[in-house]
Amino acid sequence: MAKDRPETELDRELTDLPPDLRWREWMRRIEAVLFASASPVPREDLARVVGQGASVDLLVEDLAADLEGRAFEIAEVAGGWMFRTRPVYASAIRAAADVGDKLLDLNEFDVAVLAAIAYHQPITRDGLKDIFGKEISRDLIGRLHARELIGTGPRSPRRGAPYTFVTTEQFLVVFGMESLRDLPDREQLADAGVVGEAPQIDYG
């Protein structure tokens, strides 16, 4: 059986190339890494494939400019970058490949509960009940879990130490946000009836 060949050490600096070709090669490397990843790639990971001191942000900006007019773009989400199809082509993708959005089979109330978790996390089912004035079913929580939009947070200090719920990195990816700081203004959503006022409770 043949031995595996040792990996060739990556030449990050590319000193044998003129500056303009070196920059283009670094852009192509970042493009390859993003293309191969199904999740956002953080800056520190991209920095491993380019020269020391090279600006990852500027390389990504130039790559994004290179993609103008293409069907996909670079999105900065969840603390990193990833490729995604431009929104204008979403209907074409669904028509051709029957690829549904993760939220298509969530009803309006499901989305309202998801929004409440996003704004009040970590929050328990009792905390959600305080917001909506009714019990939140385990099935609804299960649907959000199944789509990887929420996860389990720290246990509440309340009696019985119930689990709390928090949003996930996938939540940021689906909604195209870099972090929770990008959430829309809560007062506007409250006026629209999507979320209620925050209850005065701890972890609940």
N, C-alpha and C positions, 0 to 999 in steps of 0.2 A: 504494500500500500504506500503510495507516494506521500511524502511529508508535505504538510501545508507550507506554502511559501510564506516567509515572514513579511509582514506588511512594510512597505517602503515608507520611511518617515516623511511626513508631509512637509514640503518646502513652503513655509509660510511667507517668507520674505520676497522670494522671486527676484533676487537681485540681478539675475541675468537678463531680465526683461526691461525695456524702456518704461518710464513711468506710466505712460498712457495705456500700454498693453498690460502692465502689472495691475493697474486699477480695474481694467476690464476683466482680467482673470479673477480678481477678488470678487467682483460682482457676480460672475458666473458661478463661483463656488457658493456664495450665499444663495443664489438662485437654486442650485442643486440641493442644498441642505433644506431649504424651505419646501421644495417640491417633494422631497422624500419624507417629510414629516407630516403627520396627521394632526399635530397639535402645535400651538404657538411655540416658537423657538426663541429663548431669551437671548439678550445681547451677549452675555458671557459665553454662550455656546457658539454663536456666530464668530466671536472674536478669535476662536481657536483655529479658524481656517484662513485668516487674513494676517497680514504683517503686523508686527508689534507697533502700536501707535496709530494704526489705520483706523479711521473713524467708521465704525459700523453704521452709525446713523446716516452719514453722508453716502455710504455705499448703498444702503437700503433706499435712500431718496433717489439716487441715480438709477437704481434698478426699477423703482416704481415709475420713474419717468420713461424708462425704456419700454414699459408695459402699456403705455398709453395707447388706446385703440385696440387693445387685446380684450378677450372675453373674461380674463381674470385679473386680479389686482393683489397687491400686498396690503394686508390689514394689520394694524397694531392692536392686538387684543390680549388680555390676560397677562400683561407683562412681557409680551414677546411679539413676534411677527409670524404671519402665516399667509399662504395663498388662499384666496377664495374667489368664487365666481362673482362677477359683478351682478348686483341685484336685478338689473334690467333683463338678465338672461334666466332668471329663476323659473319663469313660466315655461320657457323653451326646454329646460332640463327636465322639468316634471312631465311635460308632454311627451318627450322622446324616451325617457328612461323610467318613468313612473317613480321618480325620486321625490318623496314627500318631505316637507319641512318638519323638523321635530315638533313644532307647535301646532301643526295642522289638525291633529286629533285631540287637542286640548280645548275644552270649552271656555267660555268667557269667565266663568267662576274659577276654573282651574288657574287661569292666568292671573286673576285677581289675588288668589291665595299665594301664587308664586311671587307676585309683586310685594305682598305683605311680608313674606319671609325675607325678601331682599332688603326691605327697608328696616325691619325690626329684628333681624337676626343677631344673636341666636334666639330662637323663639320656640316654645312648646305648642302642642295642639291646644292646650288650654289658653295660651296667649292668643292664638289665632281665633279661638272661640270668643275671646273678649273683644276682638276687633270686629268680627262679622256677626256676632250675636247668635251664633248657632254652632253646633258641633261640626268639626271638619273631619270627614270620613277618612279611615285608613286607606281606602281605595284611592282617594284623591292624592293623598301623600305618596302612595305607592306608584301612581302614574308619574308624578314628578321625579321620584327616585329612579324609576325605570328609564327615564329619558336623561338621567344623569344631570338634571338641572338643580337638584338639591342633594345634600348629604347630611349625615348625622353630626351634630355639633356637641359641645360639652354638655354634661348632665346639669340640669337645673338644680340650684340649691334648695328648691322647694321640697316639701315632704314627698318621699317616694323617689326623689331624684329622677324625674322623667327626662327622657332624651329631648334635646333641642334640635332644630333644623337650621341649616345654613345653605347658602347658594354655593355652587361649585365653579371650577374653572370653565366647565362646559357651558354653564349659564352665561359667563362673560363672552365666550366664543359665539354662542347662538345669537346673542343680542349685539355683538360687535363692539363690546366695551373693553377698554384697557384695564379698568379696575372699577370697583363699586363707586368710586368718586364720579364716574360718568353717568350714574343713574339720573333720570330726569328729576326735576324739582318736585319734591313730594307734595307741596301745596297744589301744584297744577294737577297732579294725579288725584289728589283728594277732591278737588273741585269737579273732576270728571267722574268721581265715584269709584275709582279703581282701587285706592287704598284709603284706610281710615286713619284717624288720629292714633298716635302711638299710645298704648296703654302704659300706665305708670306701674310697671312690675319689673322684677329682676329675673332675667333669663326666661321670661315667660311670655 
